[in-house]
Amino acid sequence: MIRTTVSDDVTGWLDVLGPLAFYLVVWGLVFVGTAFFVGVFIPFLTGDGLLFGAGIVAGSTDRIDIWVLAIGVGVAAVAGDQVAFLLGRRYGRPYLDSRKGRWVQATVVRTEKFYDLFGWWSVVIGRYMPWARVFVPVIAGVTRMPYGKFLSANVFGALSWAVLITVLGYFAASDPSVRPIAYIVAGVVIAASIVAGIRAWRQERASRTQEV
C-alpha cells in the first residue's frame, strides 16, 4: 500500500512538472535525504519508496529514460553522502550531539555500533537501510574514516542501490514476465537489510550485557 501510494504521488509529479523537472526533483530529494538529514523525517520520499516509484513511472511512460534516472540517482546519493561525511569530519561529535530528539540520539548510538561492526561494508550495506543511510556517512566523517576508503564504499553502495531499486521498479511496471522476479529480488534486498540490522542490534545488546 505504501509503495503504491508513493508511486502514484511520483506519477503526479511527472504530470505537473514535466520530464526535466521530474528528474531534478527525484535527484534533489535523494541528495537532501542524507546531506541534510531530511531522510530522518521523510524516509519514503527520499529512499527506497521514491526510487521504486520513480522506476515504475519510467516503466509506464517513454518520457523518462530509466538509465538517466538511475545513474542520476546514484550521483545524487554519492553527493549527499559526501556532504554528510564532510560535515561529520569538519564539526565532529558536537555536530551529531546537536541533532535533537531522543529517537535521533538513540539511532546515532545504534549506527555507531553498526559502523564499528561492519567498517567499510557499513557504508555499502547502510545504503539499503533507512536509518543507517542517513547516519553512517556523517559518523564515518566523525571517526575520520580514510577518505579514499569512504569514497570507494560510498560509490559502490550508492550506485548499486540507485540502479537496483530504480530498475526493479521499472521492470515491475514495464514487463509482466519479469515482474515476479523484480518483486522477489526486492524482497531479498529488504530481507538482507533486515538481517544486517538484526545483527547490529544483537551486537549492541551483547555490548550492553558485557558493560553490566
Sequence and secondary structure as in RCSB ss.txt:
>XXXX:A:sequence
MIRTTVSDDVTGWLDVLGPLAFYLVVWGLVFVGTAFFVGVFIPFLTGDGLLFGAGIVAGSTDRIDIWVLAIGVGV
AAVAGDQVAFLLGRRYGRPYLDSRKGRWVQATVVRTEKFYDLFGWWSVVIGRYMPWARVFVPVIAGVTRMPYGKF
LSANVFGALSWAVLITVLGYFAASDPSVRPIAYIVAGVVIAASIVAGIRAWRQERASRTQEV
>XXXX:A:secstr
 HHHHHHHHHHHHHHHH HHHHHHHHHHHHHHHHHSSHHHH GGGTSHHHHHHHHHHHHH TTS HHHHHHHHHH
HHHHHHHHHHHHHHHH HHHHHTS SHHHHHHHHHHHHHHHHHTHHHHHHHTTSHHHHHHHHHHHHHTT  HHHH
HHHHHHHHHHHHHHHHHHHHHHHH TTTHHHHHHHHHHHHHHHHHHHHHHHHHHHHHHHHH 
